[in-house]
Amino acid sequence: MSRASTVLITGCSSGFGLETARHFLDKGWRVVATMRQPREDLLPRSEALRVLPLDVTDAGSIGQCLRDAGPIDALVNNAGVGLLAPLEAVDMVNARALYETNVLGTIAMTQAVLPQMRERRSGVVVNVTSSVTLKSLPLLSVYTGSKAAVNAFTESLALELAPFNVRARLVLPGRSPSTSFGDNARKLMSPDVPEAYVAFRDQVFAAVRDLSTPVTVAQDVAEAVWRAVTDPQAPMRIPAGADAVALSAALADA
Ligand SMILES: NC(=O)c1ccc[n+]([C@@H]2O[C@H](COP(=O)([O-])OP(=O)(O)OC[C@H]3O[C@@H](n4cnc5c(N)ncnc54)[C@H](OP(=O)(O)O)[C@@H]3O)[C@@H](O)[C@H]2O)c1
């Protein structure tokens, strides 16, 4: 008898990760929803759901989580942090912390899950990056660099895993002011910005919060991740959200 498929998702305490966990539960998958501080009340009670602690920057936490999780058919590396600031105002401690989560956390989780997928000759790794890697925006140099690194990592990895029938895919969400992303980003941002940048920074902040142009909602990302996991013909890069889909189409037409 074959077991139900299991997805492990990182960063399920809010935003895209939480909605993606809900989506896979609705579709009948077994879900391992991971969070730094586990909360049982965020998702519907279900025998198909396990909530496990996981900090993707901590090797011990990764090892324990995977021992507890059992076989994983799909890994979704969603956990991530943002940083919207002129480079001159970025503390290198915070830049390193961002890369630890966004880049090295993704690499470490993927490396830890791969042996079981290779041995079973089946599995999917989906890495959530961003549409800012398609068209650059200001004040996002450190963040964009981290997500572009994950794009390149994933595209190379996909080639090395193809002989084992293990797929790697990218989901590129657009701007989504409704998640906790902005609040979490502020934890890495210094209020002290050189005066020369202040007016421009304030303009960019207003544009980021603007709801009069198309944005991405968490359901868009959940559906894109679902497609990446379940459709073997899905493209390597899947834009998620009206803004990201339009940008991707415009770049393809150019
Ligand atoms: N919102 C946007 O505009 C946007 C656009 C494009 C791409 N993205 C990407 O989409 C992904 C999800 O973002 P979101 O908008 O849903 O933001 P969010 O609501 O802030 O969710 C981010 C999640 O990552 C978790 N996380 C952070 N550091 C972690 C760590 N070291 N270990 C484990 N989990 C950690 C957070 O958990 P805690 O509660 O423990 O902090 C939270 O659950 C991120 O990779 C982000 O870069 C976001």
The ligand as an ORCA input file, in Angstrom:
! r2SCAN-3c Opt
* xyz 0 1
  N       5.923     39.384      0.865
  C       6.558     39.701     -0.244
  O       6.404     40.823     -0.784
  C       7.450     38.693     -0.925
  C       7.682     38.842     -2.305
  C       8.483     37.927     -2.954
  C       9.048     36.870     -2.262
  N       8.833     36.736     -0.916
  C       9.451     35.585     -0.249
  O       8.423     34.705      0.166
  C       8.832     33.974      1.320
  C       7.754     34.102      2.396
  O       7.581     35.477      2.691
  P       6.240     36.063      3.336
  O       5.867     37.246      2.528
  O       5.265     34.999      3.578
  O       6.853     36.647      4.699
  P       6.551     36.324      6.241
  O       5.086     36.421      6.492
  O       7.487     37.213      7.006
  O       6.992     34.803      6.402
  C       8.350     34.432      6.451
  C       8.478     33.163      7.244
  O       9.863     32.784      7.299
  C      10.127     32.397      8.632
  N      11.536     32.474      8.986
  C      12.349     33.545      9.020
  N      13.575     33.189      9.419
  C      13.536     31.843      9.643
  C      14.477     30.883     10.055
  N      15.744     31.204     10.365
  N      14.087     29.579     10.148
  C      12.814     29.222      9.869
  N      11.872     30.086      9.481
  C      12.232     31.388      9.376
  C       9.286     33.328      9.484
  O       9.148     32.774     10.768
  P       9.162     33.601     12.159
  O       7.710     33.879     12.445
  O       9.795     32.656     13.105
  O       9.980     34.859     11.918
  C       7.992     33.301      8.677
  O       7.237     32.150      8.992
  C      10.174     34.568      1.735
  O      11.204     33.712      1.245
  C      10.217     35.903      1.018
  O      11.540     36.306      0.742
  C       8.029     37.619     -0.227
*
